[in-house]
Amino acid sequence: MYRVSLTNKSINYLWNYFNSYRKYFEDLFEDSWIWSENQIINLYIEESKNRKIELLKLIKDTLQEENILWRKNEKFIIIRWRTKYLFIDYEEDINVKERFVLNITIR
C-alpha cells in the first residue's frame, strides 16, 4: 500500500470546485420565493461537503493500491466519479512507497 499525498495545487483545485458547486446552488435558490429556500440551500451545502469527502476517499483508495487500474501512462490516471471523470497527474517514490497527486482536473 502506498501513502497518498495531495499537493497544494490539487487541494486548491478541489476546494474551488466544491465552493463553486455550493455557490451555484446558493445563488440559484437565493431570493427564489420558495418557502423552504434556507433548507434547500443547507442541503446543497451538506451535499458539497459529502461530495468532497467522497472524492478524496476515492482518490486515496485508488492511488494507494500497488497496481493502479485505468492508468493511461506512467504517471497519469483517469478515474470515473459519478457522472464525471477525474484526470490525475501524480509522482511516486517507490523507496518510501508514497504517491503525490500533482494535478487534478474534473470533467
C-alpha positions in Angstrom: 0.0 0.0 0.0 1.2 3.5 -0.9 0.7 6.6 1.1 -1.1 9.3 -0.9 -0.5 13.0 -0.6 -2.1 15.9 -2.4 -0.1 19.0 -3.4 -1.4 22.5 -2.6 -2.3 23.0 -6.2 -4.6 19.9 -6.3 -6.1 20.7 -2.9 -6.9 24.2 -4.1 -8.5 22.9 -7.3 -10.8 20.6 -5.3 -11.8 23.3 -2.8 -12.5 25.7 -5.7 -14.6 23.1 -7.4 -16.7 22.4 -4.4 -17.0 26.0 -3.4 -18.3 26.7 -6.9 -20.8 23.9 -6.7 -22.1 25.2 -3.4 -22.1 28.8 -4.6 -24.1 28.0 -7.7 -26.9 26.4 -5.8 -26.9 29.2 -3.1 -27.3 31.8 -5.9 -29.9 29.7 -7.6 -32.2 29.4 -4.6 -31.4 32.7 -3.0 -34.5 35.0 -3.2 -36.4 32.4 -5.1 -39.6 32.9 -3.1 -39.6 29.3 -2.2 -40.8 28.9 1.4 -38.0 26.4 2.3 -35.1 28.1 0.4 -32.9 28.1 3.5 -33.5 24.4 4.0 -32.7 23.7 0.3 -29.5 25.8 0.4 -28.4 24.0 3.6 -28.9 20.6 1.9 -26.7 21.7 -1.0 -24.0 22.9 1.4 -24.1 19.5 3.1 -24.0 17.7 -0.3 -21.0 19.7 -1.2 -19.2 18.6 1.9 -20.2 15.0 1.4 -19.0 15.0 -2.2 -15.7 16.4 -1.1 -15.2 13.6 1.4 -16.3 11.0 -1.2 -13.9 12.3 -3.8 -10.9 12.5 -1.5 -11.6 8.9 -0.4 -11.9 7.7 -4.0 -8.6 9.3 -4.9 -6.8 7.9 -1.9 -8.3 4.5 -2.2 -7.4 4.3 -5.9 -3.8 5.5 -5.6 -2.8 3.6 -2.5 -3.0 0.3 -4.3 0.1 -1.4 -5.6 -1.2 -1.8 -9.1 -3.3 1.0 -10.4 -6.0 0.2 -12.9 -7.1 2.6 -15.6 -3.6 4.0 -15.9 -3.1 5.8 -19.2 0.6 6.1 -19.0 3.4 6.1 -16.4 2.2 9.0 -14.3 -1.4 9.7 -15.4 -4.7 8.1 -14.4 -8.4 8.6 -15.3 -10.9 7.7 -12.6 -14.7 7.7 -13.1 -16.6 9.5 -10.3 -20.4 9.7 -10.6 -21.0 11.2 -14.0 -17.6 12.9 -14.2 -14.1 11.8 -14.9 -11.0 12.7 -12.8 -7.8 13.3 -14.7 -4.9 12.9 -12.2 -1.2 13.5 -12.7 1.0 12.1 -10.0 4.5 11.2 -9.0 5.6 8.3 -6.9 8.6 7.5 -4.7 9.0 3.7 -4.8 11.6 3.7 -2.0 9.2 5.2 0.6 6.0 3.9 -1.1 4.4 7.3 -1.5 2.4 8.9 -4.3 1.9 12.6 -4.8 -1.1 14.0 -6.6 0.3 16.9 -8.7 -2.7 18.0 -10.6 -6.4 17.1 -10.8 -9.0 18.0 -13.4 -12.7 17.2 -13.2 -14.6 17.0 -16.4 
